[in-house]
Amino acid sequence: WRPYQVKAHVLGTPVTEDEVVYQEDDVAMWLGFDLASDRRHLVLNIGCSEYSETRLLRFDDYDAGLTTVISRDERLLYEAEPFLLDGRETILLTHNKDAINSMVSLVDPEELAKPLSGQDWRTVVEHSDDVRVNGAGVTATHLVLSIRKDTIERVQVLPLAGLGTPQQAAPVEPEFDEELYTAGVSGSDYNAPVIRIGYTSYFTPSRVYDFVLPTADAPAGELLLRKESPVLGGYSAADYVATREWATADDGTRVPLSVLRHVSVKQDGTGAGLVYGYGSYEVSMDPGFGVARLSLLDRGIVMVIAHIRGGGELGRHWYDDGKKLTKKNTFTDFIAATDWLASSGWVAPDRIAAMGGSAGGLLMGAVANMAPEKYAAVVAQVPFVDALTTILDPDLPLSALEWEEWGNPITDPQAYAYMKSYTPYENVRSVAYPKIAAVTSFNDTRVLYVEPAKWVQALRSTSTGSEPIVMKIEMDGGHGGASGRYVQWRERAWDYAFVADSLGATELLPGAGLK
């Protein structure tokens, strides 16, 4: 189940004659490929979450084979983009060398033959403790940056003219009206004067913009709206509110929250709430429109998306502080988010549910063990609740890839003891658990269905309470559920119905709901 080969296929020939361009044998490394922006190179990306390696193949010198930009032995996490700068072959590096949040540099290819410590790199984007550089690319005229600042994913551009010199221009960022949004480059043509940007927010459906790249005559550029996905049924964004709030964790860390509600909900301490979280693999829970989510908000449920440690919302430190031997920060941050909601005045403390999937399902199992009294219901979707047993089996197809996230309990006694102290199945205890739904799929190859099956049985055997603990299994689905839009909607509806019923929030607010 791990991508490990790149093959070249000649159109019109049998696939049996395909050439293996590269094979990655390290079971802890992912392999992917792309074309360079100017389409002169094949770019192979090899790596894990902690270090990487890029190999290049020039199409005009195919027989020369692959060349390595920086060896994985240097333990750098980087991406490389070859391009022509003022007619000279140059490599654009997005890297974490002396820069935990990453930075952007230029290097001439001949420098790569030197030891890393002796190479001359020219800084384009300096390191910042407040800005995470996610990636960089080029057009014929501009550098295009993907960054994350104040939890929000953003796009910046600056001209290639003067790049990496004292004459380098300041970056330009397209401006949007909302506070909480997601903007990212969704496509560009190397020679085009525009880049295409995808945009969404919690209550703005997906939009496609063309951003006209800045020129001397128009230094701010120009945003041109090309398309917005329609929402049928009388939807109005004005019926909903999204705000940024902050919870305080046990160690004093401020945890960002996105709080979503219907505009008519009153802050009178009687409402119902749902806390959602993930918090692993440096994955950020970015703002995005979800029409299904409206069915909860239209029933008066206040939804909190907890941007907890282990995710990437506040930079690489935020991720590092929620993995391996700091993983419990993820769970305590989520509980802090729950406490914020309970004391916010929006909800009654006994009307709060929790939801999360995959690694977020591990989160659900952990918080159910740690603070079962804080939740009326928990929905754990394809939950990674027997993580220690799984990771201890190196023959499973993805185990080696998980060691960088959780630690390797096979070789590290400290990692074993730490995982055993929090993994949900290992820590079920004699307490009154809330209503719990474990939702899984028979054909899930990432989290085997036996994990929630064991967990549910342990909960049923041990809980001192009387609330139902159920397991729902999709017999035809995988880790992402069954295929097909309508089947997935039915699955989402079941999860949301479980939450709404558990919280006593099944009726629509007066005047709410799509028509």
C-alpha positions in Angstrom: 0.0 0.0 0.0 3.0 2.3 -0.2 3.8 4.2 -3.4 7.4 3.0 -4.3 7.9 2.9 -8.1 7.9 5.5 -10.9 7.6 3.9 -14.3 7.9 5.3 -17.8 5.4 4.1 -20.4 5.7 4.6 -24.1 2.3 5.2 -25.7 1.2 2.3 -27.9 3.5 -0.3 -26.2 2.5 -3.1 -23.8 2.7 -2.2 -20.1 5.0 -5.2 -19.7 7.7 -3.1 -21.4 7.4 -0.1 -19.0 10.7 1.1 -17.7 11.2 1.5 -13.9 12.6 5.0 -13.6 13.1 4.7 -9.9 12.2 2.3 -7.1 12.3 3.3 -3.4 13.0 0.3 -1.1 13.0 2.1 2.2 9.6 1.1 3.8 9.6 4.3 5.8 9.7 6.6 2.8 6.9 7.8 0.4 7.6 8.3 -3.3 5.9 10.7 -5.7 6.7 12.7 -8.7 5.8 15.9 -10.6 6.9 18.0 -13.5 8.9 21.1 -13.0 6.9 24.3 -13.7 8.8 24.8 -17.0 8.3 21.1 -17.9 12.1 20.6 -18.5 12.5 18.1 -15.6 10.8 15.2 -14.0 11.0 15.8 -10.2 10.9 12.8 -7.9 10.0 13.5 -4.3 11.1 10.9 -1.7 10.6 11.4 2.0 8.8 11.2 5.3 7.7 13.9 7.7 11.2 14.4 9.0 13.5 14.4 6.1 13.4 14.0 2.3 15.3 13.7 -1.0 14.7 15.1 -4.4 15.9 13.5 -7.6 15.8 15.2 -11.0 15.6 13.8 -14.6 16.3 16.2 -17.5 14.1 15.5 -20.4 16.7 16.9 -22.9 19.3 14.5 -21.4 17.2 11.5 -20.5 20.0 8.9 -20.8 22.0 10.8 -18.1 19.6 9.4 -15.6 18.6 10.8 -12.2 20.6 13.3 -10.2 20.1 13.8 -6.5 19.8 17.4 -5.2 20.5 16.8 -1.5 20.9 13.3 -0.1 18.5 12.1 2.5 21.6 11.3 4.6 21.7 15.1 5.4 18.4 14.7 7.2 16.9 17.8 5.7 13.3 18.3 4.9 13.1 20.1 1.6 11.6 20.5 -1.9 13.5 21.4 -5.0 12.3 23.2 -8.2 14.7 23.6 -11.1 14.2 26.6 -13.3 16.0 29.2 -15.4 16.7 32.5 -13.7 18.0 35.1 -16.1 18.8 32.3 -18.4 20.9 30.4 -15.9 20.1 27.0 -14.5 19.0 27.5 -10.8 17.3 25.4 -8.2 14.7 26.8 -5.8 14.9 25.2 -2.4 12.2 25.2 0.2 14.0 23.7 3.2 14.4 23.5 7.0 18.2 23.9 7.2 18.6 26.0 10.3 14.9 27.0 9.9 12.3 24.9 11.7 9.4 26.7 9.9 11.3 26.4 6.6 12.7 29.1 4.3 13.4 29.6 0.6 16.8 29.7 -1.0 18.4 29.7 -4.4 21.4 27.4 -5.3 23.4 26.9 -8.4 23.5 23.3 -9.5 27.3 23.2 -9.4 27.2 24.0 -5.7 25.5 20.7 -5.0 28.8 18.8 -5.7 30.3 20.4 -2.6 29.8 19.2 1.0 26.6 20.7 2.3 28.4 23.0 4.8 30.4 24.6 2.0 27.5 25.3 -0.5 26.5 28.8 -1.3 22.8 29.4 -0.9 21.1 32.7 -1.6 18.2 33.6 0.7 14.9 34.5 -0.9 12.5 34.1 2.1 14.1 34.3 5.6 13.0 32.0 8.4 10.3 33.4 10.7 8.9 32.0 14.0 5.5 33.3 13.0 5.3 32.2 9.3 5.4 28.6 8.1 6.6 28.2 4.5 4.7 25.4 3.0 6.1 25.5 -0.5 7.3 27.6 -3.5 7.1 27.4 -7.2 7.8 29.6 -10.2 6.2 31.0 -13.3 8.2 32.6 -16.1 8.0 35.9 -14.3 7.2 35.3 -10.6 8.0 33.3 -7.5 4.8 31.9 -6.0 4.8 31.1 -2.2 2.4 29.1 -0.1 2.7 30.2 3.5 0.8 29.8 6.8 0.4 32.8 9.1 -2.0 33.2 12.1 -3.2 29.6 11.3 -4.4 30.7 7.8 -3.0 29.3 4.5 -2.1 32.2 2.2 -0.5 32.9 -1.2 2.2 35.4 -1.9 4.0 36.3 -5.1 7.2 38.3 -5.9 8.9 38.9 -9.3 11.9 36.9 -10.4 13.7 40.1 -11.3 16.2 40.7 -8.6 15.4 37.5 -6.8 18.0 36.6 -4.1 19.7 40.0 -4.4 19.4 43.2 -2.5 17.1 44.4 -5.2 14.5 41.7 -4.5 11.0 43.1 -4.4 8.6 42.7 -1.4 6.0 39.9 -1.7 2.4 40.8 -2.7 -0.5 38.9 -1.1 -4.0 38.8 -2.6 -6.4 40.3 -0.1 -9.7 38.7 1.0 -12.6 40.0 3.0 -12.9 37.3 5.6 -10.8 36.6 8.7 -10.9 32.8 8.6 -10.4 31.4 5.1 -8.2 29.1 3.0 -6.4 30.2 -0.2 -4.1 28.1 -2.2 -2.7 27.9 -5.7 -4.8 25.5 -7.7 -3.0 25.7 -11.0 -0.9 27.9 -13.2 0.6 28.0 -16.7 4.3 28.7 -16.7 4.0 31.5 -19.3 0.6 32.9 -18.2 0.3 36.4 -16.6 -2.1 34.9 -14.0 -2.1 32.2 -11.4 -5.3 30.3 -10.4 -6.3 30.4 -6.7 -8.8 28.2 -4.9 -10.6 29.9 -2.1 -13.1 28.8 0.6 -14.2 29.6 4.1 -16.5 28.0 6.6 -19.5 29.7 5.0 -18.2 30.7 1.5 -18.5 27.8 -1.0 -15.5 27.0 -3.1 -14.4 29.9 -5.4 -11.9 30.0 -8.2 -10.0 33.2 -8.8 -7.5 34.3 -11.4 -4.9 36.5 -9.7 -3.3 38.8 -12.3 0.4 38.9 -11.3 1.7 42.3 -10.3 3.5 44.5 -12.8 5.1 47.9 -12.6 1.8 49.4 -13.7 -0.4 47.4 -11.3 1.9 46.6 -8.3 -0.9 45.1 -6.2 -2.1 42.6 -8.9 -5.8 41.9 -9.4 -8.2 39.3 -8.2 -10.8 38.1 -10.8 -13.6 35.8 -9.6 -14.1 33.1 -12.2 -16.5 30.7 -10.4 -18.3 30.1 -7.1 -19.9 26.7 -6.4 -23.7 27.2 -6.1 -25.6 26.1 -3.0 -29.2 25.3 -3.8 -32.1 25.6 -1.4 -32.0 29.3 -0.3 -28.6 29.2 1.5 -27.4 32.5 2.9 -24.0 32.9 4.5 -25.5 35.7 6.6 -27.3 33.1 8.6 -24.1 31.9 10.2 -21.2 33.2 12.2 -17.5 32.0 12.4 -15.2 33.5 15.0 -11.7 32.8 16.2 -11.4 32.1 20.0 -8.7 30.7 22.2 -8.6 28.0 24.8 -5.8 27.8 27.4 -4.2 24.4 27.9 -2.9 23.0 31.2 0.6 24.2 30.5 -0.5 27.7 29.6 -0.4 27.2 25.8 -3.1 29.1 23.9 -5.0 26.8 21.5 -6.8 28.4 18.6 -10.5 27.5 18.1 -12.8 28.1 15.2 -16.3 28.5 16.6 -19.3 28.1 14.1 -22.9 28.8 14.9 -26.2 29.9 13.5 -26.8 33.6 14.0 -30.0 33.0 16.0 -28.3 30.9 18.7 -28.5 32.7 22.0 -25.6 32.8 24.5 -27.8 31.7 27.4 -26.0 28.6 28.6 -28.6 26.2 27.3 -27.4 25.2 23.8 -25.7 22.1 22.5 -22.1 21.9 21.2 -19.8 19.6 19.2 -16.0 19.7 19.4 -14.1 18.4 16.4 -10.4 17.7 16.3 -7.5 15.8 14.5 -4.1 16.9 15.7 -1.6 14.7 13.9 0.9 14.5 10.9 1.1 18.3 10.8 -2.3 18.3 9.1 -4.2 21.6 9.6 -8.0 21.7 10.0 -8.3 24.7 7.6 -11.5 26.6 7.0 -13.6 25.1 4.3 -17.3 25.1 3.3 -19.3 22.0 4.2 -23.0 21.9 3.3 -23.6 18.9 5.5 -22.3 20.8 8.5 -25.2 23.2 8.1 -27.6 20.6 9.3 -26.0 20.7 12.7 -25.8 24.4 12.9 -29.4 24.7 11.8 -30.4 22.6 14.9 -28.7 25.1 17.2 -25.5 23.1 17.7 -22.4 25.3 18.2 -19.4 23.6 16.5 -15.9 24.1 17.7 -13.0 23.1 15.5 -10.0 22.7 17.9 -6.7 23.5 16.2 -4.7 21.4 18.7 -1.0 20.5 18.8 0.1 17.8 16.5 -1.5 19.7 13.6 0.3 22.4 11.6 -1.8 25.5 12.3 0.9 27.4 14.2 4.0 26.2 12.4 6.4 23.3 12.8 6.7 23.7 16.6 3.0 23.1 16.9 3.4 19.8 15.2 6.5 18.8 17.1 4.8 19.5 20.4 2.1 17.0 19.6 3.9 13.9 18.4 6.0 11.1 19.8 6.8 11.8 23.4 4.7 14.9 23.5 1.6 13.3 22.0 -0.5 13.8 25.1 -0.6 17.5 24.4 -3.0 16.7 21.6 -5.4 15.2 24.0 -5.2 17.8 26.8 -5.5 20.6 24.2 -8.8 19.0 23.0 -10.1 18.8 26.6 -9.1 22.5 27.1 -11.2 23.3 24.0 -14.1 21.4 25.5 -13.7 23.3 28.8 -13.7 26.6 26.9 -17.0 25.7 25.2 -18.5 24.5 28.5 -17.7 27.9 30.1 -18.5 30.1 27.0 -22.1 30.6 27.7 -23.1 29.2 24.3 -23.9 25.7 25.6 -24.9 23.7 28.6 -21.9 21.8 29.9 -23.8 18.5 29.8 -24.7 18.9 26.1 -21.3 18.6 24.5 -20.3 15.9 22.0 -16.9 15.1 20.4 -16.0 13.9 17.0 -12.8 12.9 15.1 -11.6 10.4 12.6 -8.5 8.2 11.9 -5.8 9.7 14.1 -8.6 11.9 15.3 -10.3 8.7 16.3 -7.4 7.9 18.5 -7.9 11.4 19.9 -11.6 10.4 20.6 -10.6 7.3 22.4 -8.0 9.1 24.5 -10.2 11.9 25.7 -13.0 9.4 26.4 -10.6 7.6 28.7 -9.2 10.8 30.3 -12.4 12.8 30.7 -15.5 10.8 30.0 -17.7 13.0 32.2 -17.2 16.0 29.9 -19.0 14.5 26.9 -22.6 13.4 26.3 -21.5 11.5 23.2 -18.4 10.6 21.2 -18.2 9.7 17.5 -14.9 8.0 16.5 -14.6 7.6 12.8 -12.3 4.9 11.4 -10.5 5.2 14.8 -6.9 4.3 15.3 -7.6 3.1 18.8 -5.3 0.0 19.0 -2.3 1.9 17.8 0.3 0.1 19.9 -0.6 -3.4 18.7 -0.6 -2.2 15.1 2.7 -0.4 15.2 4.3 -3.3 16.9 3.7 -5.4 13.8 6.3 -4.4 11.2 4.8 -6.6 8.6 1.7 -4.4 8.3 2.1 -2.3 5.2 2.1 1.1 6.9 3.7 0.4 10.3 7.1 1.7 9.4 5.6 4.9 8.1 4.0 5.5 11.5 7.2 5.3 13.6 8.1 8.8 12.7 4.8 10.1 14.1 4.4 8.0 17.3 7.9 6.6 17.9 9.1 3.0 17.3 8.0 0.9 20.3 9.8 -2.1 18.9 13.2 -0.6 19.5 12.5 2.2 22.0 11.3 1.1 25.5 10.4 4.7 26.3 8.2 5.0 23.2 6.6 1.7 24.1 5.8 2.8 27.6 4.5 6.2 26.5 2.2 4.8 23.8 0.9 2.2 26.3 0.0 5.0 28.7 -2.4 6.7 26.2 -3.6 4.4 23.4 -7.3 4.0 23.9 -7.7 0.2 23.9 -4.9 -0.2 26.5 -6.5 2.3 28.8 -10.2 1.5 29.0 -11.1 1.8 32.6 -14.0 1.2 35.0 -15.9 4.5 34.6 -19.2 5.6 33.2 -18.5 6.2 29.5 -20.7 8.5 27.4 -22.6 7.3 24.3 -20.0 6.1 21.9 -20.2 5.3 18.2 -17.3 3.7 16.5 -17.7 4.0 12.8 -15.4 1.9 10.6 -15.1 0.1 7.2 -14.4 -3.5 6.5 -11.9 -2.8 3.8 -9.9 -0.1 5.6 -6.2 -0.8 5.0 -5.0 2.1 7.1 -6.9 1.4 10.3 -8.0 -2.3 10.3 -11.6 -2.8 11.4 -10.4 -5.1 14.2 -9.1 -2.0 16.1 -12.6 -0.4 16.8 -14.1 -3.9 17.2 -11.7 -4.7 20.0 -12.1 -1.3 21.5 -15.9 -1.4 21.5 -15.9 -4.8 23.2 -13.5 -3.6 25.9 -15.7 -0.6 26.5 -18.8 -2.7 26.8 -17.2 -5.1 29.2 -15.7 -2.4 31.4 -17.9 0.7 31.4 -19.9 1.2 34.6 -22.5 3.4 32.9 -25.6 2.5 30.9 -25.1 4.5 27.8 -25.0 2.6 24.5 -21.7 1.8 22.9 -22.2 0.9 19.2 -20.1 -0.1 16.3 -21.2 0.7 12.7 -19.3 -1.0 9.9 -19.5 -0.1 6.2 -19.0 -3.5 4.5 -18.0 -2.0 1.1 -15.9 1.0 2.2 -12.3 1.8 2.9 -10.6 4.4 5.1 -12.5 7.2 3.4 -15.8 5.3 3.6 -17.7 3.9 0.6 -17.5 5.4 -2.8 -20.3 7.5 -4.3 -21.5 11.0 -3.3 -24.9 9.8 -2.0 -23.5 6.9 0.0 -21.0 9.3 1.7 -23.8 11.7 2.5 -25.8 8.9 4.1 -22.8 8.0 6.2 -22.3 11.6 7.2 -26.0 11.9 8.0 -25.8 8.9 10.3 -22.9 10.4 12.3 -24.5 13.8 12.6 -27.9 12.2 13.6 -26.1 10.3 16.3 -24.7 13.6 17.6 -27.9 15.5 17.3 -30.0 12.8 19.0 -27.5 12.4 21.8 -27.6 16.1 22.5 -31.4 16.5 22.2 -30.9 18.8 19.2 -33.0 17.2 16.5 -35.4 20.0 15.7 -34.5 22.8 13.3 -34.3 26.3 14.7 -37.3 28.6 13.6 -36.7 29.6 10.0 -33.5 27.6 9.7 -32.6 24.9 7.2 -32.2 24.8 3.4 -35.4 25.3 1.6 
